[in-house]
Structures are given as structure tokens and as C-alpha cells.
């Protein structure tokens, strides 16, 4: 009987923690006094924050997150384009959720979606890429490319979580409909001339993996496979 009660207690505690963190998942947006637009994507265990102005990318940071027992949000940095010394560091911040507004770190963020309507919401890493007609398997390590999505926002980030090196990022809005995945680029660290471009791809979920094909922002044909970070345990 004691074992049953203990099991139920653990289940309820886990369910409560899941529900508590679930309320923050999705897309958030803010605007600074200097006119910068901030985009925050919160997936189940991962997050990405980016600030940009018009077609000019400013900076991005992100990694893992969780809520603590004392009602704080804990951020563990995997990448930071402005300060690589923060990579591997952890920050704890007070937060307050008031309806569709999230107050954190002295800034107010407005909810843009709660992971709907997009069906690709989550954090993904690339695990396969076709070259010369052959699919090459990729094993994510310290050097990885992550794509993180809410219901309407997307962002990809290439980085090394051990060295702190940041290779590039891009993101904006996306839609999915009838097997078609469309990106509208709002920021691109490597080439601001790509901002405003609309890229259309075919997509399919197979055994939990995201198969992604079409043409890159440079017009090159691509076929990639992305795997869920939660499923991979990373």
C-alpha cells in the first residue's frame, strides 16, 4: 500500500511540474526602448532568444531551461553570440506570468502562440543530410545545429557548446499546411539580404523524425532529417 501511495505521489508531482512548465512553452515577443524586436521560443526543455532590428541581426542566446521549486526560471546557456564566456553558465531569474504577459529579467514579453497551430513545435537537431544522392548520418555532439520552433516562430542555430563558438543563426515565422513547410525569414546573422525571403519546403514526420526537403536560401537543393532533442536525450 505504501509503495502504491509513493508511486501515486511521484506521478502527481511529475504531472504538476510538467503542467507548471507547460504554461511557458510557445512563442513570446518584446520590444526594447531602442526599437529592437525580441523573439523568445520556449520548447519542452530548450529555449532560444534573439534580438534584431529591421533586417539587422543583433544577438542570440539559448540552451536548456527549467522551473525551480522557488518559482524561478533557470537558464543554462549552450550558446551566446555576444559572450561565449557565458556558455556553460547558469542563471536563475524571477518571473511572473500574468495572462498573456511574461515578466522576466526586468522585461515584459507578450505571448504570440502556445505552440499552436504549427505541428513541428519543439527542439530538433540535424541527424541526416543528403549529399550526392546518399543520406549521410550525423551524430550530434558538442558541435550541433539546432532548429527550435513554437507554433509560429522558428530559429536555427549552429554552435559548439564546449568551445562556446557561435557559427550562425536565422529565423522568423513559419507555417505548415498539407505537407508544406514555409519559412519567412526575419533575421539572418550571415547575410541580411536574405531577410524577407519566403522559402517553401516539403516536410513529413516519419517515426518521430522530421524529413525536410526543398531549396536553401541560396537556391541549393537540400534533403535533411531532424530528430527531436527530447527523444535523443540531449
C-alpha positions in Angstrom: 0.0 0.0 0.0 2.8 2.4 0.9 4.5 1.6 -2.4 1.3 2.4 -4.3 0.9 5.7 -2.4 4.5 6.7 -3.1 4.1 5.9 -6.7 0.9 8.0 -7.0 2.7 10.9 -5.2 5.6 10.8 -7.6 3.2 10.7 -10.5 1.2 13.7 -9.3 4.4 15.6 -8.5 5.8 14.9 -12.0 2.4 15.8 -13.6 2.3 19.0 -11.6 5.8 20.0 -12.6 5.0 19.2 -16.3 1.9 21.3 -16.2 3.7 24.1 -14.5 6.4 24.4 -17.1 4.0 23.7 -19.9 2.4 27.2 -19.4 5.5 28.9 -20.6 6.0 26.9 -23.8 5.4 28.7 -27.1 6.4 32.0 -28.7 7.0 35.3 -27.0 7.9 38.8 -28.3 9.1 42.0 -26.8 10.4 45.4 -28.0 13.2 47.4 -26.4 13.4 51.1 -25.8 16.0 51.2 -28.7 13.5 49.6 -31.0 14.9 46.1 -31.1 12.5 43.2 -31.5 13.0 40.3 -29.3 11.8 36.7 -30.1 11.8 34.0 -27.5 11.0 30.4 -28.3 10.4 28.0 -25.4 10.2 24.3 -26.1 9.9 21.5 -23.6 13.5 21.6 -22.4 15.2 24.1 -24.7 14.9 27.8 -25.5 16.3 30.5 -27.8 16.2 34.3 -27.5 17.1 36.6 -30.4 17.1 40.4 -30.8 17.1 42.1 -34.2 16.2 45.5 -35.8 14.7 45.6 -39.2 16.9 43.3 -41.3 19.9 43.7 -38.9 20.6 40.7 -36.5 21.9 41.8 -33.1 22.5 38.8 -30.9 21.1 35.5 -29.7 21.5 33.1 -26.8 19.8 29.9 -25.6 20.1 26.4 -24.3 18.2 24.5 -21.6 15.6 25.7 -19.1 13.6 24.5 -16.2 11.5 25.9 -13.4 12.8 25.7 -9.8 11.0 24.9 -6.6 11.2 28.5 -5.5 9.3 29.8 -8.6 12.3 30.9 -10.6 13.3 30.0 -14.1 16.8 28.5 -14.5 18.6 29.1 -17.8 21.6 27.1 -18.8 23.4 28.6 -21.8 24.5 26.4 -24.6 25.3 29.3 -27.0 25.6 33.1 -26.8 26.6 35.1 -29.8 27.7 38.1 -27.8 29.6 36.5 -24.9 31.0 33.0 -25.3 32.1 33.0 -21.7 28.5 32.6 -20.6 28.3 29.2 -22.4 28.1 26.5 -19.8 26.9 29.0 -17.2 23.5 29.0 -15.4 21.3 32.0 -14.5 18.3 32.0 -12.2 15.7 34.7 -12.8 12.4 35.6 -11.1 9.5 35.5 -13.4 5.8 36.4 -13.3 3.1 35.2 -15.7 0.1 37.5 -16.0 -2.3 36.3 -18.6 -0.5 36.6 -21.9 2.4 38.6 -20.5 5.6 37.2 -19.0 7.7 39.4 -16.8 11.3 38.2 -16.5 14.6 39.9 -16.0 13.1 43.3 -15.9 11.4 42.9 -19.3 7.9 42.1 -20.4 7.2 39.6 -23.1 3.9 39.1 -24.9 2.7 35.7 -25.9 2.4 35.2 -29.6 1.4 31.5 -29.6 1.1 28.5 -27.2 2.8 26.0 -29.7 -0.3 26.1 -32.0 -1.0 25.9 -34.9 2.3 24.5 -36.0 2.7 20.8 -35.6 6.5 20.9 -35.5 6.8 22.8 -32.2 9.9 21.6 -30.3 13.7 21.5 -30.4 15.3 19.5 -33.1 18.9 18.7 -34.2 20.0 17.7 -37.6 20.9 14.0 -37.8 20.9 13.4 -41.6 21.8 15.2 -44.8 21.8 14.0 -48.3 24.9 14.5 -50.4 25.3 13.3 -54.0 22.1 11.2 -53.7 23.2 9.5 -50.5 21.9 10.2 -47.0 24.7 10.8 -44.5 24.0 10.1 -40.8 25.1 12.8 -38.4 25.6 12.2 -34.7 25.0 15.4 -32.6 27.8 16.2 -30.2 29.2 19.5 -28.8 29.1 20.8 -32.3 25.5 20.8 -33.5 22.8 22.6 -35.5 19.5 23.0 -33.6 16.2 24.2 -35.0 13.7 25.3 -32.4 10.1 26.1 -33.2 7.0 27.3 -31.4 3.6 27.3 -33.1 4.6 30.2 -35.4 8.2 31.0 -34.8 11.3 29.1 -36.0 15.0 29.6 -35.5 18.1 27.5 -36.4 21.4 27.9 -34.6 24.8 26.4 -35.4 27.2 26.3 -32.4 29.6 24.4 -30.2 28.5 24.0 -26.6 32.1 23.0 -25.4 34.1 25.8 -27.1 31.4 28.4 -27.0 31.9 29.1 -30.7 28.8 30.5 -32.5 28.6 29.8 -36.2 25.4 31.4 -37.3 21.6 31.7 -37.0 18.4 32.6 -38.8 14.8 32.7 -38.1 11.4 34.3 -38.2 7.9 32.9 -38.8 6.7 29.6 -40.3 3.5 27.8 -41.4 2.7 24.2 -42.1 -0.1 23.0 -44.3 -0.8 19.9 -46.4 2.8 18.7 -46.1 4.2 22.1 -47.0 6.5 24.0 -44.6 7.0 27.7 -45.3 9.6 30.0 -43.7 9.5 33.8 -43.7 13.0 35.0 -42.7 13.1 37.9 -40.3 16.8 37.7 -39.3 19.9 36.1 -40.6 23.2 36.6 -39.0 25.3 35.6 -42.1 23.5 37.6 -44.8 21.0 40.3 -44.1 19.9 40.4 -47.7 18.0 37.1 -47.1 15.7 38.8 -44.7 12.1 38.9 -46.1 12.6 35.8 -48.2 9.9 33.2 -48.2 11.2 29.6 -48.5 8.9 26.7 -49.2 9.8 23.1 -48.4 8.1 19.7 -48.3 8.0 18.0 -44.9 7.0 14.7 -43.4 7.1 13.2 -39.9 8.4 9.6 -40.0 8.9 7.6 -36.8 9.3 10.9 -34.9 11.8 12.3 -37.3 11.3 15.4 -39.4 12.1 14.9 -43.1 12.8 18.2 -44.7 13.4 18.8 -48.5 13.4 21.7 -50.9 15.9 24.5 -51.7 18.0 26.5 -49.3 18.1 30.3 -49.1 20.9 30.1 -51.7 18.8 28.0 -54.0 20.7 24.8 -53.5 18.6 21.6 -53.2 18.5 20.0 -49.7 17.1 16.9 -48.0 17.6 16.8 -44.3 16.5 14.7 -41.4 15.9 16.3 -38.0 15.5 14.4 -34.7 13.7 15.6 -31.5 16.2 16.5 -28.8 14.0 15.2 -26.1 13.8 11.8 -27.8 17.6 11.8 -28.1 18.0 12.8 -24.5 20.3 15.8 -25.2 
